[in-house]
Amino acid sequence: MDKIKFPYRSDGHLALLHVVHDSGSWEKHGLQVEYDFFISADDAHRGVAKGEVEFVSGNHL
């Protein structure tokens, strides 16, 4: 399984992430997703640019 870091920008995004997780969609596509930490917009920009995180939820990027 590929490990993916997927931080979230807002608690409002967690509901969708839980639906995806609970449906088994991550595993179905061979992904082990860590999405249980909050990230600021500035850290998200830096993290994506540096390759430290693969995805960030929200509309700030």
Secondary structure, DSSP 8 states (H G I E B T S, - for coil): -EEEE--BS-GGGHHHHHHHHHTTHHHHTTEEEE---B--HHHHHHHHHHTS-S---SS--
